[in-house]
Amino acid sequence: PILVFLATGAFNARFVPGAQMRWNGGIDARIGCSAAVLSQLRTIKVTGLAPAMGRRLQSLREAEVELSIKARILWAIAWTCSRSHNLFQLLSKLINAHNTS
């Protein structure tokens, strides 16, 4: 169990913060672009760039979702590993109960 705890800590420290930072960067890019589009909405509509801007915002949202999936998978792995000691305890009890019967 102690090795699992140490491995989980090392995993969390190495991978989760980077994934979170990339996801936050994706959010910032999308929000920044959305703010720019909203501030120039009249001009964008008059020039006929609304469909192109819509596609751009959609692609930024899709990229953000991809980044969020990677971060959430890493969180799920880290959470599962952090809870594995409970699994070890349960398995140990089951094995002991089976051996005594």
C-alpha positions in Angstrom: 0.0 0.0 0.0 2.8 2.5 0.8 4.3 1.9 -2.7 0.9 2.6 -4.3 0.7 5.8 -2.3 4.1 7.0 -3.3 3.5 6.0 -7.0 0.2 7.9 -6.9 1.9 11.0 -5.5 4.6 10.9 -8.1 2.0 10.4 -10.9 -0.1 13.3 -9.6 3.0 15.6 -9.3 4.3 14.8 -12.8 1.2 14.7 -15.1 -1.9 16.3 -13.6 -0.7 19.9 -13.2 0.5 20.0 -16.9 -2.7 18.7 -18.2 -4.7 21.2 -16.0 -2.5 24.1 -17.3 -3.0 23.0 -21.0 -6.8 22.8 -20.4 -6.8 26.3 -18.7 -4.8 27.6 -21.7 -7.5 26.2 -24.0 -10.2 27.9 -22.0 -8.3 31.2 -22.1 -7.9 31.0 -25.8 -11.6 30.4 -26.4 -12.8 33.1 -24.0 -10.3 35.6 -25.5 -11.5 34.9 -29.0 -15.1 35.0 -27.9 -14.6 38.4 -26.2 -12.9 39.7 -29.4 -15.7 38.5 -31.6 -18.4 40.0 -29.3 -16.6 43.3 -29.2 -16.5 43.5 -33.0 -19.8 41.7 -33.7 -21.4 44.4 -35.8 -18.3 44.6 -38.0 -18.0 40.9 -38.3 -21.6 40.6 -39.5 -21.3 43.5 -42.0 -18.2 42.0 -43.5 -19.7 38.6 -43.8 -17.2 37.0 -41.5 -19.8 35.6 -39.0 -19.7 32.0 -40.4 -15.9 31.9 -40.4 -15.8 33.3 -36.8 -18.4 30.7 -35.8 -16.3 27.9 -37.2 -13.2 29.3 -35.4 -15.0 29.5 -32.1 -16.3 26.0 -32.6 -12.8 24.6 -33.3 -11.5 26.3 -30.2 -14.3 24.7 -28.2 -13.5 21.3 -29.6 -9.8 21.7 -28.8 -10.8 22.7 -25.3 -12.9 19.7 -24.9 -10.1 17.4 -26.1 -7.8 19.0 -23.5 -10.4 18.6 -20.8 -10.8 14.9 -21.6 -7.0 14.3 -21.2 -7.0 16.2 -17.9 -10.1 14.3 -16.6 -8.6 10.9 -17.5 -5.5 11.8 -15.6 -7.6 12.9 -12.6 -9.6 9.6 -12.8 -6.4 7.6 -12.8 -4.9 9.5 -9.9 -8.2 9.2 -7.9 -8.4 5.5 -8.6 -4.8 4.9 -7.5 -5.3 7.0 -4.4 -8.3 4.7 -3.5 -6.6 1.5 -4.3 -5.5 0.9 -0.7 -9.2 0.3 0.1 -9.3 -2.3 -2.6 -6.2 -4.0 -1.1 -7.8 -4.0 2.3 -11.0 -5.5 0.9 -9.1 -8.2 -1.0 -7.0 -9.0 2.0 -10.2 -9.5 4.1 -11.8 -11.7 1.5 -8.7 -13.9 1.1 -8.4 -14.2 4.9 -12.1 -15.1 5.2 -11.8 -17.6 2.4 -8.7 -19.2 4.0 -10.3 -19.5 7.4 -13.5 -21.2 6.1 
